[in-house]
Amino acid sequence: MTVVSSKEFATKPAKYYNLAANEQVVIKRGKNMYHLTYKPVEETKERVYHEPDDDFYRSVSVDEFRKKLVVMLENVDKKYQNTCK
């Protein structure tokens, strides 16, 4: 196990990232200690597709959203049109 100060880690992070692949690295900052852990990225060659859920079926299309938004903005405009004069 290697214990390093936060100042030393900040000056040479690549060194300690590489070291973490082979042994435990602990960064000491004041009274606290942080463990630097190494986990290789697992590459998946196959994409994962999920089935549509209830949120998907409750959603609205972009066109429907635009129509409702225009109506809502027109209502807001009418409401505040008389108060700004």
DSSP file (Angstrom, degrees, kcal/mol; ACC not computed):
  #  RESIDUE AA STRUCTURE BP1 BP2  ACC     N-H-->O    O-->H-N    N-H-->O    O-->H-N    TCO  KAPPA ALPHA  PHI   PSI    X-CA   Y-CA   Z-CA
    1    1 A M              0   0    0      0, 0.0     2,-0.5     0, 0.0    24,-0.2   0.000 360.0 360.0 360.0 136.3    0.0    0.0    0.0
    2    2 A T  E     -a   25   0A   0     22,-2.6    24,-3.2     2,-0.0     2,-0.5  -0.945 360.0-161.8-112.2 127.6    1.2    3.5   -0.9
    3    3 A V  E     +a   26   0A   0     -2,-0.5     2,-0.3    22,-0.2    24,-0.2  -0.936  16.4 176.4-108.4 128.5    0.2    6.5    1.1
    4    4 A V  E     -a   27   0A   0     22,-2.8    24,-3.1    -2,-0.5     2,-0.1  -0.958  29.6-112.9-133.1 148.1    0.6    9.9   -0.6
    5    5 A S  E  >  -a   28   0A   0     -2,-0.3     4,-2.4    22,-0.2    24,-0.2  -0.389  28.5-117.4 -75.4 158.5   -0.2   13.4    0.4
    6    6 A S  H  > S+     0   0    0     22,-1.6     4,-2.1     1,-0.2     5,-0.1   0.841 116.4  55.1 -65.5 -31.5   -2.9   15.3   -1.6
    7    7 A K  H  > S+     0   0    0      2,-0.2     4,-1.3     1,-0.2    -1,-0.2   0.923 109.5  45.7 -66.1 -44.6   -0.2   17.8   -2.7
    8    8 A E  H  > S+     0   0    0      1,-0.2     4,-1.7     2,-0.2    -2,-0.2   0.891 112.5  51.5 -65.3 -39.8    2.0   15.1   -4.1
    9    9 A F  H  < S+     0   0    0     -4,-2.4    -1,-0.2     1,-0.2    -2,-0.2   0.887 107.3  53.2 -64.0 -38.6   -1.0   13.5   -5.8
   10   10 A A  H  < S+     0   0    0     -4,-2.1    -1,-0.2     1,-0.2    -2,-0.2   0.814 110.4  47.4 -67.4 -29.6   -2.0   16.8   -7.4
   11   11 A T  H  < S+     0   0    0     -4,-1.3    -1,-0.2     1,-0.2    -2,-0.2   0.822 128.6  20.8 -81.3 -31.0    1.5   17.2   -8.9
   12   12 A K     X  +     0   0    0     -4,-1.7     4,-1.2    -5,-0.1     3,-0.2  -0.444  68.8 150.5-135.5  62.1    1.8   13.7  -10.3
   13   13 A P  H  > S+     0   0    0      0, 0.0     4,-2.4     0, 0.0     5,-0.2   0.885  72.6  57.7 -65.4 -37.2   -1.7   12.2  -10.7
   14   14 A A  H  > S+     0   0    0      1,-0.2     4,-2.4     2,-0.2     5,-0.2   0.888 102.6  55.6 -60.3 -38.6   -0.8   10.0  -13.7
   15   15 A K  H  > S+     0   0    0     -3,-0.2     4,-1.8     1,-0.2    -1,-0.2   0.917 112.4  41.5 -58.6 -44.6    2.0    8.3  -11.7
   16   16 A Y  H  X S+     0   0    0     -4,-1.2     4,-1.8     2,-0.2    -1,-0.2   0.794 110.4  56.2 -80.1 -27.4   -0.5    7.3   -9.0
   17   17 A Y  H  X S+     0   0    0     -4,-2.4     4,-0.6     2,-0.2    -2,-0.2   0.933 111.6  44.5 -64.1 -44.2   -3.3    6.3  -11.4
   18   18 A N  H >< S+     0   0    0     -4,-2.4     3,-0.9     1,-0.2     4,-0.4   0.891 112.3  52.2 -65.7 -39.0   -0.9    3.9  -13.0
   19   19 A L  H >X S+     0   0    0     -4,-1.8     4,-2.0     1,-0.2     3,-1.5   0.841  99.7  63.9 -65.2 -33.8    0.3    2.6   -9.6
   20   20 A A  H 3< S+     0   0    0     -4,-1.8    18,-0.3     1,-0.3    -1,-0.2   0.708  89.6  68.2 -65.8 -19.6   -3.3    2.0   -8.5
   21   21 A A  T << S+     0   0    0     -3,-0.9    -1,-0.3    -4,-0.6    -2,-0.2   0.771 114.3  26.7 -69.2 -23.8   -3.6   -0.7  -11.2
   22   22 A N  T <4 S+     0   0    0     -3,-1.5     2,-0.3    -4,-0.4    -2,-0.2   0.667 128.9  11.7-113.4 -23.2   -1.1   -2.9   -9.3
   23   23 A E  S  < S-     0   0    0     -4,-2.0     2,-0.3   -21,-0.0    -1,-0.2  -0.932  85.7 -77.5-149.5 171.4   -1.4   -1.9   -5.7
   24   24 A Q        -     0   0    0     -2,-0.3   -22,-2.6    -3,-0.1     2,-0.4  -0.558  40.4-164.4 -76.1 134.4   -3.5    0.1   -3.2
   25   25 A V  E     -aB   2  36A   0     11,-0.9    11,-3.1    -2,-0.3     2,-0.4  -0.986   3.1-169.2-121.8 129.2   -3.0    3.8   -3.3
   26   26 A V  E     -aB   3  35A   0    -24,-3.2   -22,-2.8    -2,-0.4     2,-0.6  -0.971   9.3-152.4-120.8 130.6   -4.3    6.0   -0.4
   27   27 A I  E     -aB   4  34A   0      7,-3.4     7,-2.9    -2,-0.4     2,-0.5  -0.903  11.5-152.6-105.1 122.4   -4.4    9.8   -0.6
   28   28 A K  E     +aB   5  33A   0    -24,-3.1   -22,-1.6    -2,-0.6     2,-0.4  -0.830  18.2 172.8 -99.9 127.1   -4.0   11.6    2.7
   29   29 A R  E >   - B   0  32A   0      3,-2.9     3,-2.2    -2,-0.5     2,-0.3  -0.912  63.6 -54.2-134.3 105.9   -5.6   15.0    3.1
   30   30 A G  T 3  S-     0   0    0     -2,-0.4   -24,-0.0     1,-0.3     0, 0.0  -0.474 120.7 -20.4  63.1-126.5   -5.6   16.4    6.6
   31   31 A K  T 3  S+     0   0    0     -2,-0.3    -1,-0.3    -3,-0.1     2,-0.3   0.475 124.5  87.8 -90.0  -2.9   -7.2   13.9    8.9
   32   32 A N  E <   -B   29   0A   0     -3,-2.2    -3,-2.9     2,-0.0     2,-0.4  -0.669  58.4-158.7-100.9 152.0   -9.0   12.1    6.0
   33   33 A M  E     -B   28   0A   0     -2,-0.3     2,-0.4    -5,-0.2    -5,-0.2  -0.996   4.1-161.4-129.9 136.4   -7.7    9.3    3.8
   34   34 A Y  E     -B   27   0A   0     -7,-2.9    -7,-3.4    -2,-0.4     2,-0.5  -0.955  13.5-137.2-119.5 133.2   -9.1    8.5    0.3
   35   35 A H  E     -B   26   0A   0     -2,-0.4     2,-0.7    -9,-0.2    -9,-0.2  -0.777  10.0-147.8 -91.0 127.9   -8.6    5.2   -1.5
   36   36 A L  E     -B   25   0A   0    -11,-3.1   -11,-0.9    -2,-0.5     2,-0.3  -0.861  23.2-165.6 -93.4 116.1   -7.8    5.4   -5.2
   37   37 A T        -     0   0    0     -2,-0.7     2,-0.5   -13,-0.1   -16,-0.1  -0.782  11.9-144.1-109.4 150.9   -9.3    2.3   -6.8
   38   38 A Y        +     0   0    0    -18,-0.3   -20,-0.0    -2,-0.3   -21,-0.0  -0.932  22.2 166.5-113.3 130.7   -8.7    0.8  -10.2
   39   39 A K        -     0   0    0     -2,-0.5     3,-0.1     3,-0.0   -18,-0.0  -0.909  30.7-131.8-143.5 114.8  -11.4   -0.8  -12.2
   40   40 A P        -     0   0    0      0, 0.0     2,-0.4     0, 0.0    -2,-0.0  -0.322  30.6-104.9 -66.3 148.8  -10.9   -1.6  -15.9
   41   41 A V        -     0   0    0      1,-0.1     2,-0.8     2,-0.0     0, 0.0  -0.577  28.5-138.7 -75.3 128.7  -13.6   -0.5  -18.3
   42   42 A E        -     0   0    0     -2,-0.4     2,-0.5    -3,-0.1    -1,-0.1  -0.803  15.8-149.7 -90.9 115.2  -15.6   -3.4  -19.5
   43   43 A E        -     0   0    0     -2,-0.8     2,-0.5     2,-0.0    -2,-0.0  -0.727   6.7-159.0 -88.0 127.2  -16.3   -3.0  -23.2
   44   44 A T        -     0   0    0     -2,-0.5    -2,-0.0     1,-0.1     0, 0.0  -0.917  10.3-168.9-105.9 127.9  -19.5   -4.5  -24.4
   45   45 A K  S    S+     0   0    0     -2,-0.5     2,-0.5     2,-0.1    -1,-0.1   0.676  72.3  70.5 -85.5 -18.5  -19.7   -5.2  -28.1
   46   46 A E  S    S-     0   0    0      0, 0.0     2,-0.1     0, 0.0    -1,-0.0  -0.871  81.3-131.5-106.0 128.1  -23.4   -5.8  -28.0
   47   47 A R        -     0   0    0     -2,-0.5     2,-0.6     1,-0.0    -2,-0.1  -0.473  16.2-134.9 -75.0 146.9  -25.9   -3.0  -27.4
   48   48 A V        -     0   0    0     -2,-0.1     2,-0.5     2,-0.0    -1,-0.0  -0.910  18.8-167.7-105.9 124.8  -28.5   -3.4  -24.8
   49   49 A Y        -     0   0    0     -2,-0.6     2,-0.3     0, 0.0    -2,-0.0  -0.943   7.6-151.4-113.4 131.6  -32.0   -2.3  -25.7
   50   50 A H        -     0   0    0     -2,-0.5     3,-0.1     1,-0.1    -2,-0.0  -0.726  22.2-108.7-101.0 151.1  -34.7   -1.9  -23.1
   51   51 A E        -     0   0    0     -2,-0.3    -1,-0.1     1,-0.1     2,-0.0  -0.459  45.1 -93.4 -72.5 147.9  -38.4   -2.4  -23.7
   52   52 A P        -     0   0    0      0, 0.0     2,-0.1     0, 0.0    -1,-0.1  -0.348  45.6-154.8 -61.2 142.1  -40.6    0.8  -23.6
   53   53 A D     >  -     0   0    0     -3,-0.1     4,-1.5     1,-0.0     3,-0.4  -0.414  35.8 -81.9-108.6-172.1  -42.1    1.4  -20.2
   54   54 A D  H  > S+     0   0    0      1,-0.2     4,-1.6     2,-0.2     5,-0.2   0.849 125.9  58.6 -62.4 -35.8  -45.2    3.3  -19.0
   55   55 A D  H  > S+     0   0    0      1,-0.2     4,-0.8     2,-0.2    -1,-0.2   0.883 103.8  52.9 -61.3 -37.5  -43.4    6.7  -19.2
   56   56 A F  H >4 S+     0   0    0     -3,-0.4     3,-0.7     1,-0.2    -1,-0.2   0.921 109.7  47.0 -63.2 -44.1  -42.7    6.1  -22.9
   57   57 A Y  H 3< S+     0   0    0     -4,-1.5    -1,-0.2     1,-0.2    -2,-0.2   0.752 111.2  52.1 -73.1 -23.3  -46.4    5.4  -23.6
   58   58 A R  H 3< S+     0   0    0     -4,-1.6    -1,-0.2     2,-0.1    -2,-0.2   0.598  90.2 104.7 -84.4 -11.7  -47.5    8.5  -21.6
   59   59 A S    <<  -     0   0    0     -4,-0.8     2,-0.3    -3,-0.7    -3,-0.0  -0.205  64.5-133.6 -70.5 161.1  -45.2   10.8  -23.5
   60   60 A V        -     0   0    0      1,-0.1    -1,-0.1     2,-0.0    -2,-0.1  -0.792  21.5-106.0-112.9 157.3  -46.3   13.2  -26.2
   61   61 A S     >  -     0   0    0     -2,-0.3     4,-2.2     1,-0.1     5,-0.1  -0.321  30.8-110.9 -75.8 164.9  -44.9   13.8  -29.6
   62   62 A V  H  > S+     0   0    0      1,-0.2     4,-2.5     2,-0.2     5,-0.2   0.897 118.4  52.1 -63.2 -41.6  -42.9   16.9  -30.4
   63   63 A D  H  > S+     0   0    0      1,-0.2     4,-2.2     2,-0.2    -1,-0.2   0.916 110.0  47.7 -62.8 -43.2  -45.7   18.2  -32.7
   64   64 A E  H  > S+     0   0    0      1,-0.2     4,-2.2     2,-0.2    -1,-0.2   0.898 111.5  51.5 -64.7 -40.2  -48.3   17.7  -30.0
   65   65 A F  H  X S+     0   0    0     -4,-2.2     4,-2.4     2,-0.2    -2,-0.2   0.918 109.1  50.4 -61.9 -44.6  -46.1   19.5  -27.5
   66   66 A R  H  X S+     0   0    0     -4,-2.5     4,-2.5     2,-0.2    -2,-0.2   0.916 109.7  50.4 -60.6 -44.6  -45.6   22.5  -29.8
   67   67 A K  H  X S+     0   0    0     -4,-2.2     4,-1.9     1,-0.2    -1,-0.2   0.931 113.4  44.7 -60.5 -46.3  -49.3   22.8  -30.4
   68   68 A K  H  X S+     0   0    0     -4,-2.2     4,-2.2     1,-0.2    -1,-0.2   0.857 112.3  53.0 -67.3 -34.5  -50.1   22.8  -26.7
   69   69 A L  H  X S+     0   0    0     -4,-2.4     4,-2.6     2,-0.2    -2,-0.2   0.900 107.3  50.9 -67.2 -41.2  -47.2   25.2  -26.0
   70   70 A V  H  X S+     0   0    0     -4,-2.5     4,-2.2     2,-0.2    -2,-0.2   0.920 111.6  48.1 -62.5 -43.6  -48.5   27.7  -28.5
   71   71 A V  H  X S+     0   0    0     -4,-1.9     4,-2.0     1,-0.2    -2,-0.2   0.920 112.3  49.1 -62.6 -43.8  -51.9   27.6  -27.0
   72   72 A M  H  X S+     0   0    0     -4,-2.2     4,-2.2     1,-0.2    -2,-0.2   0.908 111.6  48.4 -63.7 -42.6  -50.5   28.1  -23.5
   73   73 A L  H  X S+     0   0    0     -4,-2.6     4,-2.6     1,-0.2    -1,-0.2   0.868 109.3  53.0 -66.9 -36.4  -48.3   31.0  -24.6
   74   74 A E  H  X S+     0   0    0     -4,-2.2     4,-2.4     2,-0.2    -1,-0.2   0.902 109.3  49.7 -64.4 -39.5  -51.3   32.7  -26.3
   75   75 A N  H  X S+     0   0    0     -4,-2.0     4,-2.1     2,-0.2    -2,-0.2   0.908 112.0  47.3 -65.2 -41.7  -53.3   32.4  -23.1
   76   76 A V  H  X S+     0   0    0     -4,-2.2     4,-2.1     2,-0.2    -2,-0.2   0.911 111.6  51.3 -65.3 -41.6  -50.4   33.9  -21.0
   77   77 A D  H  X S+     0   0    0     -4,-2.6     4,-1.2     1,-0.2    -2,-0.2   0.914 111.1  47.5 -62.2 -43.6  -50.0   36.7  -23.6
   78   78 A K  H  X S+     0   0    0     -4,-2.4     4,-0.7     1,-0.2    -1,-0.2   0.887 110.5  53.2 -63.9 -39.0  -53.8   37.5  -23.4
   79   79 A K  H  < S+     0   0    0     -4,-2.1     4,-0.3     1,-0.2     3,-0.2   0.910 118.3  33.7 -64.5 -43.1  -53.7   37.4  -19.6
   80   80 A Y  H  X S+     0   0    0     -4,-2.1     4,-1.0     1,-0.2    -1,-0.2   0.489  97.8  84.2 -93.8  -4.3  -50.9   39.9  -19.3
   81   81 A Q  H  < S+     0   0    0     -4,-1.2     3,-0.3     1,-0.2     4,-0.3   0.903  94.8  43.4 -64.8 -41.4  -51.7   42.0  -22.3
   82   82 A N  T >< S+     0   0    0     -4,-0.7     3,-0.5    -3,-0.2    -1,-0.2   0.750 109.8  56.6 -76.8 -24.9  -54.3   44.1  -20.4
   83   83 A T  T 34 S+     0   0    0     -4,-0.3    -1,-0.2     1,-0.2    -2,-0.2   0.696  98.6  60.1 -83.0 -17.9  -52.1   44.6  -17.3
   84   84 A C  T 3<        0   0    0     -4,-1.0    -1,-0.2    -3,-0.3    -2,-0.1   0.535 360.0 360.0 -87.7  -6.7  -49.1   46.1  -19.1
   85   85 A K    <         0   0    0     -3,-0.5    -1,-0.2    -4,-0.3    -2,-0.1   0.460 360.0 360.0 -83.2 360.0  -51.0   49.1  -20.5
